[in-house]
């Protein structure tokens, strides 16, 4: 199932679970949304920041068989059998 995070944003519990599993790389600090934030906003707690601005979540977040994968990397494709 494909989910557009801007149309159906994740809640704090979901983002926290993703961050716990995927690490700090979940926060996309290369996005135009990140560049538009003030220094004070950038200093906010990462999960709250990603909930407030879903475009800051690096995509895709792939959930399959209980496992989470970040990005469409060769490792993600291999894990999915593609």
N, CA, C and O atoms as CSV, one atom per row, in Angstrom:
chain,resi,resn,atom,element,x,y,z
A,1,UNK,N,N,0.830,-1.175,0.000
A,1,UNK,CA,C,0.000,0.000,0.000
A,1,UNK,C,C,0.878,1.244,0.000
A,1,UNK,O,O,1.820,1.349,0.785
A,2,UNK,N,N,0.571,2.161,-0.863
A,2,UNK,CA,C,1.305,3.418,-0.970
A,2,UNK,C,C,0.557,4.486,-0.186
A,2,UNK,O,O,-0.663,4.616,-0.291
A,3,UNK,N,N,1.296,5.238,0.591
A,3,UNK,CA,C,0.686,6.286,1.415
A,3,UNK,C,C,1.448,7.578,1.221
A,3,UNK,O,O,2.663,7.625,1.415
A,4,UNK,N,N,0.739,8.623,0.840
A,4,UNK,CA,C,1.338,9.945,0.705
A,4,UNK,C,C,1.322,10.591,2.092
A,4,UNK,O,O,0.251,10.878,2.628
A,5,UNK,N,N,2.490,10.817,2.671
A,5,UNK,CA,C,2.577,11.335,4.034
A,5,UNK,C,C,2.066,12.759,4.165
A,5,UNK,O,O,1.748,13.207,5.267
A,6,UNK,N,N,1.984,13.468,3.060
A,6,UNK,CA,C,1.431,14.828,3.132
A,6,UNK,C,C,-0.084,14.787,3.193
A,6,UNK,O,O,-0.703,15.641,3.828
A,7,UNK,N,N,-0.690,13.799,2.536
A,7,UNK,CA,C,-2.145,13.664,2.559
A,7,UNK,C,C,-2.627,12.959,3.829
A,7,UNK,O,O,-3.657,13.321,4.396
A,8,UNK,N,N,-1.872,11.950,4.267
A,8,UNK,CA,C,-2.218,11.182,5.462
A,8,UNK,C,C,-0.996,11.163,6.369
A,8,UNK,O,O,-0.256,10.179,6.395
A,9,UNK,N,N,-0.779,12.242,7.110
A,9,UNK,CA,C,0.435,12.325,7.928
A,9,UNK,C,C,0.444,11.313,9.069
A,9,UNK,O,O,-0.605,10.959,9.607
A,10,UNK,N,N,1.629,10.857,9.429
A,10,UNK,CA,C,1.756,9.933,10.562
A,10,UNK,C,C,1.583,10.683,11.874
A,10,UNK,O,O,1.804,11.892,11.950
A,11,UNK,N,N,1.186,9.950,12.899
A,11,UNK,CA,C,1.085,10.574,14.218
A,11,UNK,C,C,2.421,10.437,14.939
A,11,UNK,O,O,3.346,9.797,14.438
A,12,UNK,N,N,2.510,11.042,16.111
A,12,UNK,CA,C,3.771,11.066,16.863
A,12,UNK,C,C,4.249,9.665,17.219
A,12,UNK,O,O,5.449,9.395,17.177
A,13,UNK,N,N,3.332,8.774,17.567
A,13,UNK,CA,C,3.730,7.412,17.936
A,13,UNK,C,C,4.349,6.685,16.739
A,13,UNK,O,O,5.338,5.968,16.890
A,14,UNK,N,N,3.775,6.869,15.569
A,14,UNK,CA,C,4.303,6.212,14.377
A,14,UNK,C,C,5.688,6.762,14.016
A,14,UNK,O,O,6.605,5.997,13.716
A,15,UNK,N,N,5.830,8.070,14.047
A,15,UNK,CA,C,7.136,8.678,13.732
A,15,UNK,C,C,8.174,8.256,14.773
A,15,UNK,O,O,9.321,7.983,14.420
A,16,UNK,N,N,7.795,8.198,16.028
A,16,UNK,CA,C,8.726,7.776,17.081
A,16,UNK,C,C,9.179,6.335,16.850
A,16,UNK,O,O,10.354,6.013,17.025
A,17,UNK,N,N,8.247,5.474,16.460
A,17,UNK,CA,C,8.598,4.071,16.176
A,17,UNK,C,C,9.549,3.988,14.990
A,17,UNK,O,O,10.521,3.233,15.028
A,18,UNK,N,N,9.279,4.756,13.936
A,18,UNK,CA,C,10.163,4.775,12.772
A,18,UNK,C,C,11.555,5.271,13.170
A,18,UNK,O,O,12.566,4.684,12.783
A,19,UNK,N,N,11.597,6.355,13.945
A,19,UNK,CA,C,12.893,6.933,14.321
A,19,UNK,C,C,13.685,5.975,15.199
A,19,UNK,O,O,14.904,5.863,15.066
A,20,UNK,N,N,12.988,5.286,16.095
A,20,UNK,CA,C,13.662,4.313,16.955
A,20,UNK,C,C,14.289,3.199,16.119
A,20,UNK,O,O,15.393,2.742,16.415
A,21,UNK,N,N,13.598,2.774,15.096
A,21,UNK,CA,C,14.085,1.688,14.245
A,21,UNK,C,C,15.099,2.160,13.198
A,21,UNK,O,O,16.092,1.481,12.938
A,22,UNK,N,N,14.841,3.330,12.598
A,22,UNK,CA,C,15.635,3.776,11.459
A,22,UNK,C,C,16.723,4.786,11.809
A,22,UNK,O,O,17.641,5.013,11.021
A,23,UNK,N,N,16.621,5.384,12.977
A,23,UNK,CA,C,17.659,6.310,13.411
A,23,UNK,C,C,17.467,7.741,12.939
A,23,UNK,O,O,16.430,8.108,12.386
A,24,UNK,N,N,18.501,8.536,13.175
A,24,UNK,CA,C,18.466,9.975,12.897
A,24,UNK,C,C,18.319,10.286,11.412
A,24,UNK,O,O,17.893,11.384,11.054
A,25,UNK,N,N,18.663,9.339,10.541
A,25,UNK,CA,C,18.555,9.551,9.101
A,25,UNK,C,C,17.132,9.738,8.624
A,25,UNK,O,O,16.911,10.140,7.482
A,26,UNK,N,N,16.165,9.454,9.476
A,26,UNK,CA,C,14.763,9.649,9.105
A,26,UNK,C,C,14.454,11.128,8.881
A,26,UNK,O,O,13.594,11.459,8.064
A,27,UNK,N,N,15.135,12.014,9.590
A,27,UNK,CA,C,14.931,13.453,9.439
A,27,UNK,C,C,15.714,13.935,8.225
A,27,UNK,O,O,16.942,13.865,8.198
A,28,UNK,N,N,14.992,14.424,7.222
A,28,UNK,CA,C,15.612,14.863,5.976
A,28,UNK,C,C,16.081,16.308,6.106
A,28,UNK,O,O,15.295,17.243,5.959
A,29,UNK,N,N,17.357,16.476,6.381
A,29,UNK,CA,C,17.923,17.815,6.551
A,29,UNK,C,C,18.399,18.410,5.232
A,29,UNK,O,O,19.036,19.463,5.224
A,30,UNK,N,N,18.100,17.754,4.127
A,30,UNK,CA,C,18.460,18.291,2.810
A,30,UNK,C,C,17.254,18.840,2.060
A,30,UNK,O,O,17.377,19.312,0.930
A,31,UNK,N,N,16.089,18.775,2.694
A,31,UNK,CA,C,14.863,19.190,2.015
A,31,UNK,C,C,14.714,20.712,2.008
A,31,UNK,O,O,15.325,21.418,2.810
A,32,UNK,N,N,13.891,21.194,1.086
A,32,UNK,CA,C,13.597,22.631,1.054
A,32,UNK,C,C,12.820,23.041,2.305
A,32,UNK,O,O,12.935,24.176,2.766
A,33,UNK,N,N,12.041,22.129,2.844
A,33,UNK,CA,C,11.316,22.428,4.082
A,33,UNK,C,C,12.310,22.703,5.207
A,33,UNK,O,O,12.143,23.666,5.955
A,34,UNK,N,N,13.334,21.875,5.335
A,34,UNK,CA,C,14.361,22.061,6.368
A,34,UNK,C,C,15.054,23.405,6.186
A,34,UNK,O,O,15.258,24.139,7.153
A,35,UNK,N,N,15.415,23.725,4.947
A,35,UNK,CA,C,16.117,24.986,4.680
A,35,UNK,C,C,15.255,26.200,5.012
A,35,UNK,O,O,15.781,27.277,5.292
A,36,UNK,N,N,13.924,26.031,4.982
A,36,UNK,CA,C,13.021,27.130,5.297
A,36,UNK,C,C,12.759,27.322,6.779
A,36,UNK,O,O,12.111,28.293,7.171
A,37,UNK,N,N,13.251,26.413,7.608
A,37,UNK,CA,C,13.034,26.523,9.048
A,37,UNK,C,C,14.050,27.458,9.698
A,37,UNK,O,O,15.189,27.571,9.244
A,38,UNK,N,N,13.626,28.114,10.750
A,38,UNK,CA,C,14.550,28.955,11.516
A,38,UNK,C,C,15.457,28.054,12.356
A,38,UNK,O,O,15.197,26.860,12.505
A,39,UNK,N,N,16.514,28.637,12.896
A,39,UNK,CA,C,17.417,27.880,13.768
A,39,UNK,C,C,16.665,27.365,14.995
A,39,UNK,O,O,16.918,26.251,15.452
A,40,UNK,N,N,15.756,28.159,15.522
A,40,UNK,CA,C,14.976,27.742,16.689
A,40,UNK,C,C,14.099,26.538,16.345
A,40,UNK,O,O,13.984,25.603,17.137
A,41,UNK,N,N,13.479,26.564,15.155
A,41,UNK,CA,C,12.647,25.431,14.742
A,41,UNK,C,C,13.498,24.177,14.538
A,41,UNK,O,O,13.095,23.081,14.929
A,42,UNK,N,N,14.653,24.336,13.937
A,42,UNK,CA,C,15.543,23.194,13.704
A,42,UNK,C,C,15.998,22.548,15.001
A,42,UNK,O,O,16.326,21.362,15.022
A,43,UNK,N,N,16.022,23.316,16.082
A,43,UNK,CA,C,16.467,22.803,17.382
A,43,UNK,C,C,15.360,22.036,18.118
A,43,UNK,O,O,15.613,21.448,19.170
A,44,UNK,N,N,14.149,22.038,17.577
A,44,UNK,CA,C,13.039,21.325,18.234
A,44,UNK,C,C,13.288,19.824,18.222
A,44,UNK,O,O,14.125,19.328,17.469
A,45,UNK,N,N,12.557,19.113,19.059
A,45,UNK,CA,C,12.652,17.656,19.148
A,45,UNK,C,C,12.300,17.059,17.780
A,45,UNK,O,O,11.267,17.415,17.213
A,46,UNK,N,N,13.131,16.163,17.237
A,46,UNK,CA,C,12.952,15.663,15.869
A,46,UNK,C,C,11.590,15.023,15.583
A,46,UNK,O,O,11.021,15.261,14.518
A,47,UNK,N,N,11.062,14.229,16.495
A,47,UNK,CA,C,9.769,13.589,16.228
A,47,UNK,C,C,8.676,14.650,16.106
A,47,UNK,O,O,7.860,14.590,15.187
A,48,UNK,N,N,8.652,15.612,17.014
A,48,UNK,CA,C,7.647,16.681,16.950
A,48,UNK,C,C,7.797,17.484,15.664
A,48,UNK,O,O,6.805,17.879,15.052
A,49,UNK,N,N,9.016,17.720,15.265
A,49,UNK,CA,C,9.289,18.465,14.037
A,49,UNK,C,C,8.765,17.717,12.812
A,49,UNK,O,O,8.170,18.326,11.923
A,50,UNK,N,N,8.983,16.392,12.761
A,50,UNK,CA,C,8.503,15.602,11.622
A,50,UNK,C,C,6.986,15.462,11.621
A,50,UNK,O,O,6.376,15.356,10.557
A,51,UNK,N,N,6.373,15.461,12.795
A,51,UNK,CA,C,4.911,15.413,12.865
A,51,UNK,C,C,4.344,16.738,12.350
A,51,UNK,O,O,3.363,16.748,11.606
A,52,UNK,N,N,4.953,17.840,12.742
A,52,UNK,CA,C,4.498,19.165,12.310
A,52,UNK,C,C,4.759,19.405,10.830
A,52,UNK,O,O,3.999,20.114,10.171
A,53,UNK,N,N,5.833,18.817,10.305
A,53,UNK,CA,C,6.235,19.011,8.912
A,53,UNK,C,C,6.556,17.650,8.283
A,53,UNK,O,O,7.726,17.276,8.210
A,54,UNK,N,N,5.546,16.905,7.829
A,54,UNK,CA,C,5.791,15.559,7.287
A,54,UNK,C,C,6.777,15.528,6.117
A,54,UNK,O,O,7.376,14.488,5.846
A,55,UNK,N,N,6.951,16.644,5.431
A,55,UNK,CA,C,7.918,16.690,4.326
A,55,UNK,C,C,9.347,16.512,4.828
A,55,UNK,O,O,10.252,16.268,4.030
A,56,UNK,N,N,9.566,16.631,6.140
A,56,UNK,CA,C,10.900,16.428,6.704
A,56,UNK,C,C,11.240,14.954,6.891
A,56,UNK,O,O,12.370,14.622,7.249
A,57,UNK,N,N,10.280,14.068,6.653
A,57,UNK,CA,C,10.534,12.636,6.779
A,57,UNK,C,C,11.158,12.146,5.472
A,57,UNK,O,O,10.573,12.277,4.397
A,58,UNK,N,N,12.350,11.584,5.592
A,58,UNK,CA,C,12.995,11.030,4.408
A,58,UNK,C,C,12.130,9.894,3.882
A,58,UNK,O,O,11.615,9.088,4.656
A,59,UNK,N,N,11.975,9.834,2.582
A,59,UNK,CA,C,11.109,8.842,1.969
A,59,UNK,C,C,11.860,8.070,0.908
A,59,UNK,O,O,12.882,8.525,0.394
A,60,UNK,N,N,11.353,6.916,0.590
A,60,UNK,CA,C,10.216,6.244,1.188
A,60,UNK,C,C,10.593,5.533,2.479
A,60,UNK,O,O,11.731,5.105,2.672
A,61,UNK,N,N,9.604,5.423,3.354
A,61,UNK,CA,C,9.688,4.546,4.513
A,61,UNK,C,C,8.902,3.307,4.093
A,61,UNK,O,O,7.701,3.383,3.834
A,62,UNK,N,N,9.578,2.179,4.030
A,62,UNK,CA,C,8.956,0.945,3.559
A,62,UNK,C,C,8.801,0.000,4.741
A,62,UNK,O,O,9.768,-0.325,5.430
A,63,UNK,N,N,7.573,-0.430,4.960
A,63,UNK,CA,C,7.295,-1.387,6.019
A,63,UNK,C,C,6.821,-2.672,5.356
A,63,UNK,O,O,5.837,-2.678,4.616
A,64,UNK,N,N,7.533,-3.756,5.631
A,64,UNK,CA,C,7.198,-5.037,5.021
A,64,UNK,C,C,7.546,-6.163,5.977
A,64,UNK,O,O,8.681,-6.262,6.444
A,65,UNK,N,N,6.583,-6.998,6.263
A,65,UNK,CA,C,6.829,-8.136,7.135
A,65,UNK,C,C,7.338,-7.757,8.507
A,65,UNK,O,O,8.117,-8.497,9.108
A,66,UNK,N,N,6.905,-6.607,9.014
A,66,UNK,CA,C,7.333,-6.169,10.334
A,66,UNK,C,C,8.679,-5.451,10.344
A,66,UNK,O,O,9.101,-4.953,11.387
A,67,UNK,N,N,9.357,-5.391,9.202
A,67,UNK,CA,C,10.647,-4.704,9.114
A,67,UNK,C,C,10.463,-3.336,8.460
A,67,UNK,O,O,9.597,-3.155,7.604
A,68,UNK,N,N,11.286,-2.385,8.874
A,68,UNK,CA,C,11.268,-1.041,8.294
A,68,UNK,C,C,12.539,-0.813,7.497
A,68,UNK,O,O,13.623,-1.251,7.883
A,69,UNK,N,N,12.386,-0.119,6.377
A,69,UNK,CA,C,13.515,0.229,5.517
A,69,UNK,C,C,13.370,1.694,5.142
A,69,UNK,O,O,12.253,2.183,4.973
A,70,UNK,N,N,14.481,2.396,5.012
A,70,UNK,CA,C,14.467,3.813,4.675
A,70,UNK,C,C,15.153,4.030,3.340
A,70,UNK,O,O,16.306,3.639,3.157
A,71,UNK,N,N,14.450,4.650,2.412
A,71,UNK,CA,C,15.000,4.949,1.095
A,71,UNK,C,C,14.829,3.771,0.145
A,71,UNK,O,O,14.613,2.637,0.573
A,72,UNK,N,N,14.927,4.051,-1.127
A,72,UNK,CA,C,14.788,3.024,-2.158
A,72,UNK,C,C,16.189,2.596,-2.590
A,72,UNK,O,O,16.584,2.769,-3.743
A,73,UNK,N,N,16.917,2.042,-1.648
A,73,UNK,CA,C,18.311,1.648,-1.856
A,73,UNK,C,C,18.392,0.216,-2.381
A,73,UNK,O,O,17.401,-0.513,-2.340
A,74,UNK,N,N,19.550,-0.188,-2.869
A,74,UNK,CA,C,19.715,-1.591,-3.262
A,74,UNK,C,C,19.441,-2.547,-2.094
A,74,UNK,O,O,18.921,-3.645,-2.296
A,75,UNK,N,N,19.789,-2.128,-0.880
A,75,UNK,CA,C,19.548,-2.971,0.290
A,75,UNK,C,C,18.054,-3.146,0.547
A,75,UNK,O,O,17.597,-4.238,0.883
A,76,UNK,N,N,17.298,-2.061,0.387
A,76,UNK,CA,C,15.838,-2.141,0.571
A,76,UNK,C,C,15.233,-3.042,-0.474
A,76,UNK,O,O,14.408,-3.897,-0.152
A,77,UNK,N,N,15.628,-2.867,-1.727
A,77,UNK,CA,C,15.081,-3.701,-2.805
A,77,UNK,C,C,15.427,-5.164,-2.590
A,77,UNK,O,O,14.592,-6.036,-2.832
A,78,UNK,N,N,16.641,-5.451,-2.140
A,78,UNK,CA,C,17.046,-6.839,-1.886
A,78,UNK,C,C,16.222,-7.434,-0.745
A,78,UNK,O,O,15.799,-8.588,-0.815
A,79,UNK,N,N,15.996,-6.647,0.297
A,79,UNK,CA,C,15.215,-7.132,1.432
A,79,UNK,C,C,13.780,-7.443,1.024
A,79,UNK,O,O,13.128,-8.309,1.607
A,80,UNK,N,N,13.299,-6.722,0.010
A,80,UNK,CA,C,11.933,-6.930,-0.487
A,80,UNK,C,C,11.874,-7.980,-1.595
A,80,UNK,O,O,10.798,-8.287,-2.108
A,81,UNK,N,N,13.033,-8.530,-1.962
A,81,UNK,CA,C,13.080,-9.534,-3.010
A,81,UNK,C,C,12.904,-8.982,-4.405
A,81,UNK,O,O,12.410,-9.672,-5.297
A,82,UNK,N,N,13.308,-7.733,-4.597
A,82,UNK,CA,C,13.181,-7.093,-5.911
A,82,UNK,C,C,14.516,-6.938,-6.602
A,82,UNK,O,O,14.578,-6.417,-7.716
